[in-house]
């Protein structure tokens, strides 16, 4: 195809409209429009030709994208722009002026185009419709971004790692990973961020403002995106479906996370210890284990946490609030994750399956813990006594045996415990509640572990086998107790009389002989 060169002396003429979609007809039409004004017309060899059409008043702006000419300079920060209108919009970021006010909700905007876009949120009008799937959008830019999903086109490629992106803004954000640059600074606490949207989200933690309200249940949110996610809990809509296994999800980000379980890809690698993760947020949380940083502090008791979500969970211990209620049995929970886990007890769904032995689990965390039984790897070592553990949580529990710390106290009898779950078990001794009922014989138990152990008396299943003598056991902890009979080890010693025991439970029972306290049965 021939390439046309237009001299600088020629002026743009009204180019053809979008009706001429054939590239050949389009080029001929362009030449017929502009031939009289061409003073320097050359035909080169056959090359690929891309022609973009504009009305005459927009053509001049478009040409600046090719010349890279930026003649409009901001006097405050020296940033340069190709167009005067872009400079005007930019200046409002310095003055903080927002002259365009919404008459419905009084929200103010710096730019008229942003104001117009906002008005569509009130009218619910979506004038830009996708011709492929009929999805509607309030902005033309959103439609263009959406079209890339159908074409799978990713034209923006990182020059450092070759990762491709659909949008230029995504590429810009990605570059900051390589440069480590964090240009956005919080004026209140000086915390820095790589992206402007992250800074905006962070600022809401200072203002506590929640302007986005759910019309169904009146729950308020700081961000519009969070409100959108919340609305799906009312509609029960799951528009994002996995093409491999057919599983549906409420949010796109959940589908992306799920797809990694099929590919086994872990693209996020820790530069300190080389541990790999599927998600960037998992890597961020992991990095805090190296820095020991705990930036999130409870305003009530001053306890510090590495993660904001952990702080949120902690705050519920002060309020005693349980906002998440099961619709089937009305049981209430402090965390949405706990409610989701509980719902699986009604459905009996176990979506997480071990690839080695095909054992199924309700929770991904349970599967991870189970996989360690196959690997025999014990990566978490106690610095005091060198005892090794498969899980970090087990190490934390073990550390309390050295510190003698018992942070969990019963409100009724003031008895203290090293672990929160032990306190919960203890609380049931006051209520006499036994919520776990056997389906076979109606025997009830205070703890789920008690029911699980009991069920094995019906099934006669003994999945845990001793590698030394091949003796089989119904429970893993019984196998652990049995193994000590081979090693003759007695690690649990009474501080009062120095008597040693193989099992911690035996030591606890023995201690009651000193305190004269009667043991509690679960």
Secondary structure, DSSP 8 states (H G I E B T S, - for coil): ---B---TTS-------TT--SHHHHHHHHHHHHGGG-SS--B-SS---------HHHHHHHHHHHH----EE-TTT--EESSHHHHHHHHHHHH----EE-TTT--EESSHHHHHHHHHHHHT---EE-TTT--EESSHHHHHHHHHHHHT---EE-TTT--EESSHHHHHHHHHHHH----EE-TTT--EESSHHHHHHHHHHHH----EE-TTT--EESSHHHHHHHHHHHH----EE-TTT--EESSHHHHHHHHHHHH----EE-TTT--EESSHHHHHHHHHHHH----EE-TTT--EESSHHHHHHHHHHHH----EE-TTT--EESSHHHHHHHHHHHH----EE-TTT--EESSHHHHHHHHHHHH----EE-TTT--EESSHHHHHHHHHHHH----EE-TTT--EESSHHHHHHHHHHHHT---EE-TTT--EESSHHHHHHHHHHHH----EE-TTT--EESSHHHHHHHHHHHH----EE-TTT--EESSHHHHHHHHHHHH-------
